[in-house]
Amino acid sequence: MSSNRTPRRIGIFDTTLRDGEQAPGNAMSAADKLELALRLEAVNVDVIEAGFPASSPSDFEATRMVSDALTRAQVSTLARARRDDVETAVQAAGSRRHVLQILGTGSDVHLRHKLGITRQQAIDDAVDAAKFATSLGVETVSVGIEDATRGDVDYLRQLTERVAEAGARYIPVADTSGCATPEEFGELIAKIRTWAPAPVRIGLHCHNDFGLATANAIAGLQAGADDVQVTVGGIGERAGNTALEEICALLAYKSDQLGLFTDVDVTAIFAVYNRLREIIRLEEPRNKAIFGKYAFGTAAGIHQAGMLRNPATYEYVEPARFGRERTLLISRHSGRAVLRHLLAELGLPVDTDTVDEIYRVYIAERVESDCEDLSVLRRRLEADLISH
């Protein structure tokens, strides 16, 4: 069912270079981060989180380089709720077009077992850091609420209201452990939206431990959040983060239904993903949504028969829209329809006996793992049948 309301523009905040990079195996140099940041800016991402400047000289330098190079997108940094971290972040990224994210703490689990402080101490630290960042002229002071989905509602309200009063104009809400369901997350975001009305912007930072990061992000956006924090390919801690391509693909097709849209150039993000894979040596997944090797490929005969007549039979998401190509793959699960298609294209007989014999030789005797692109089989048939 379509919505009658005008779709609302959703901001895209990319944290590939920070949260994505901190996961095992995803290390990037400052030069790598700069290249990827420029590629992300070119596809119309709104905010690019360059790193955590106080954590290492490498993150400081990467942040400085990215901040200096960006011309349209905002640069973001992460800082603990400490004045020295805030000052270091400003030294690295300046104050103009800078989204400085102060890490607030949302749950008693983190307060007790990670920080060893009380709720009041956490609120006081976040408020002090936000006021200090404001005094330094930071364009957008942010206080993110880590582990918000396991936090007490009364405490979360107090934290949200206090940091907003202190000057925070962006409050990302994190499902840090990936424990929420869409219903739970949407309800939480709706509450926070009422506690921090505009001009405060609400962001979403979802992890994928239950495979719900995209669903949770959509629920949060529908509940009133303004932007979603994503990574290219969904890389990030443990099972990863909300994937840039999944959010953008969903909004590309469901904008009217959801009442949401983005300005990201969806045709260009696959190239960014491929470059990221090269940099961090990420193996190519076979079945990942949008970017998987076979996300737009099929080897099943029933599917192929339908797709040869009309790709829409089994293909709702169109590969060309995302810089991909459709592939029909030949395996022992392929049927005769694909052979009739190829033989007709080659001008060869398509009678039953011919098709059955070619099926036996080229398809039926394949082993389970033997799979090749349709174009390869076409070349083999040309060589074996036409030349002889």
N, C-alpha and C positions, 0 to 999 in steps of 0.2 A: 504494500500500500504506500503510495506516495504521500509526502508531507506537503501541506499547503504553505508552510512558512518558508521564508527565504533562507537558504543554507547559510550557516555561520562559519566564518573562516577560522580554521584551527591552526595554531602555531606549531611548527615542528622544531623541536630542540634536540639536536643530535649529540649524544654522549659517547660515540664510538671511540674517540681519542682519549677518553677518561675512563668511564666504567667499562667500555669494551676492551680497552687496552690492559686493564688491571687483572683480567682473567688469565689463568695460566696459558702460556704459549702465544700470547697476543702482543708481545712487546713491540713497540715502534720507536724509531729514532725521532729526533726533533724534525729532521728533514722529511721523514715519512709522514709525520703529523701535518706538516705544512702542506705537503702535496695533497693529502686527503682533505684537509680543510678547504683548500681552494676548489677541489672537485665538488665538495658538498655545497659550498657557496654557489657554484655554477648551476646546481640543480634546484636552487631556491630554498634550501634549508634556512630557517630563520635565525637560529642560535646554534653556535658550535662550541661545545665545551672542550677546551684545549687541554685541561689537565688540572692537577693539584700542585700549584707552584711551590708550596712549602714542603712538599714531600721529597723533592730531589732537585739537584741542579738541572737535570735533563728536562723535568717537567717545567721548571722555571723558564728555561731557554725555549722550549717548544711553545709555551704560552706567549712569550714575548714575540717570537717569530710569527705565530698565527695572528696575534693581535695587530701587529704592524702590517700584515699582508691583506687582511680582510677589508673589503671596501663597502659591502652591503650588509652582510650578516653580522649579528652581534657576537662577541666573544664571551665565553663564560669560563669561570674558574670555580674550583671547590676550595673551601677553607673551613677549618674547624672553628668552633665558637670561641676564638682567641684573637686578641688584637694583633699579635705578631703574625699570625696566619693571614689575617685581613690585610695588613700592611704589605706583606710579601706579595699577595695576589695583586694589589694595586701597583706595586713596583713592576710586576711582570706584564700586566695588561692595561695599565693606565686606568682612567676613570670613565672616559667617553666610550659609549657603546659597549660597556662592560656589564655583564650580569654576574655579580659576585654572589655565589651560593654559599651561605653559611650553613654548616651542618647542625641542624637541631636534632634533638633526641625525642622520639615519640613514645617509647615503651619502657615499662619498668624493667623488663629483661635487660635492655641495653643500659639503662641507668645504673642498675645494681651490679651487673656482671661485666660490663665493658668499661664504664666510666667510674663507678663507685661514688656517685653523687646523688643528691636528692632531686626531686622534681623542681623544687624552687631554685636550686642552684642551676639546673639546666635552663630554666626560663630566664634567670638573671644573666647567665652567660650569653644566651642567644640575643637578648635585648641589648646588652652592652656591645656585642660585636656588631649588631645591626646599626646601632647609633654611631659607633665609631666609623663604620663603612660610609654611612651617610655624611658624616663630618669630613670625610676625605673626598667627597664629591662624586662617589660612584653613581653612575647613571641609573642602574637598577640593582637595588639591594634585595637579595633573596635570602629567605630562611627556609631550607628544606626540612621536612619532618621525616627523619629516618625511622623505619619500622612503625609507621603510623598505624598500620592495620592490626597491630597487636597492642595498641595504646588504649588507655582509659579515656573515655569520651570527655569527662569533665576536665581532665588534665590537657587533652588535646585542644579543647576550646580555650582554656586559659593561655596556653602557649601560642595558639594562632592569634588570638586577640592582642596579646601583649607585643608580639613581634610586629604586627601590623601597626600598632600605635607607635612603635619605635622606628618606623620608616620602611619596613619591608614591603615591597610592592610586587613581589613574586613569591609564592609559597608552593613549592613542589611537594606533593604528598607521595610517599614511597611505600609500596608493598615490598619491603626489602627482602623478606623471606619467601615471597611468592606464595603466601598462604591463603590469599583472599579468593572468593568467588566473585563473579561480576555483580551479583545482587548486593553482597556485602560491601564491595568497593564503591559501587554507585551510591549506596546509602551514606557511606562515610564522606564522600566528596560532596554530596548534597548538603550535609551538615556544615562542612568546612566552608562551602560557598556562602552560607548564611552568616557564618561568623566573620568572614573576611569579604565584604562586598566590594564591588568595583570602586576605585581603580585597581585594587589588588587583583593580580592574576593568579589563578590556580593552575599548577602543573601536575602532571602524572608521571610517576616513575615506577614501572611495573616489572617484576621479575617473573621468569617463565617456569618456575619449578613444577607447577601442575599443567603446563602448556596453556595457561590462561592469560598470558600477558597481553595479547592483542584484545581479547574479549574484555578483560578488565579495563583496559585503556578506553575502549569504546564506551563501556558503561560509565566510566568517569567523565568522559567528554559529554555524554548525554545528560549527566547530572549537573553540568555547568562548568566543568573545567575549561581552561582556555588553551592549553597546549599539552602536548604529550612528548615525553623524553624517550628517544629511540636510539637504536644502534643499527648500523648497516649489517644486514644478515642476522640480526638478533644476537650478536656476540655480547659477552659480558659474564659477570660472576655466575658460577655454577651452570644452570641451564640457560642463562642469558637474559636479555632484556626484550622489551617490545621491539619487533623488527620494523625498521623504516619502511621496507617494501610492503609488508603486510598491511600496515595502517594506510599507506598511500593507495594500495590496490583496492582495499575495501572502500575507501572514500571515493575512489574514481568510479566505482560501480554503484555505490549505495548512497551517494551524496543526498539525493532528494529524500530517500527513505529515512536517513539518519539526521538530516538537517545540518550536515557538516561538510566542509570541503577544505582542501589544501591547495597551495600553489606549486607544490613540488613537481618537477618535470619527471614523470614516471618512466618516460622512454629512456632516460639517461642514467638511472640509478643502478642498472645492471652492470654498466661499465665501471662504476665506482666500486661495486661489490667485487668484481673480478680483480681490480687493482688491489683492494684490501686483501683478498685471498693471496695474491702474490706476495705482498709485504709480510704478512704474518704466517705464510705457508699453511693456509687453511685447506684441508682436504675438501674436494668437491662433494657435497652431499647429493644423494640420488633423488630423494623424495621431499626436499624442503619446499614449502609453499613459495611460489613465484620464482625463486632462484635455484631450485634443485635441478640437477642435471636432466632428470626426466619429468620435470614438472609439466612440460608440454609435449611429452612423448608417450607413445603407447605401443605395446607389442601384442596386444590381445586382438584376435581376429574379429570378434563381434564389434569391438570398439572401432577398429580400422574400417570395417565395412560401412559403418554409419558415418565416420568422419570423411571418407572418400566421397560420399554423397553430399554431406554438409557438415563442416567441422563443428557446428553448434550442437550436434547431437551429444557430444561428450566434452565440449570445451566451452565453458561459460567465461572463464578468464581468457582473453585473447593474447597470445604470446607477443605479437608485434607491438602491442600497446606498451609492453614493458621491455622492449629491446631484445626479445627472444624470438626463436623460430620454432615452429611446429615440427616434430619429428615422428615419423612412423618407423618403428623398429621391427626387424624381422627376427622372430624367434620360433621355437617349435609350437608356441601358442598362436602364431599368426595363421590366418585362414586362407582360403582361395581367392577371396575378393581382392586382396592386394595384388595377387598374381594376375588376375584378369585385368586389373588397372594397368599394371606394368606392360603386359603383353599388348594391350590395346595401344598404349603410348608408343611402343616400339614397332607397331604395325605387324605383329606376329599373330598366328592363329590363336583363338581363345576357346576352341572347342573343348569339350569335357575331357577327352583322353589326353590332350596336350597339357591342359591345366593340371590334371591328376599326376601326370608323370613329372612335371616340373615341381609340383608340390612335394612329391616323394623325394626327389633329388636335392632340392634346395631348402626345404623347410622341415619336413617330417623327421629327418634323421639328425637334426641338430641336437646337441646336448643342451641341458637346461640353461647353462650359463652362456651359451653361444648366441650372441645378439649383435646385429649390425644395422646400420642405417639403411633405409629403403633405397637411397641413392647408390649405395655400394652394391646392393643386389641388382639394381638396374644395370650398372656397369658390367657386372658379371654375366648377366643374361645377354647383354649386347655382345660381349666377347665370346661367350660360349655358343650362342645360338645364331646370331646374325653373321658372324665371321665364318661360321662353319656351315 
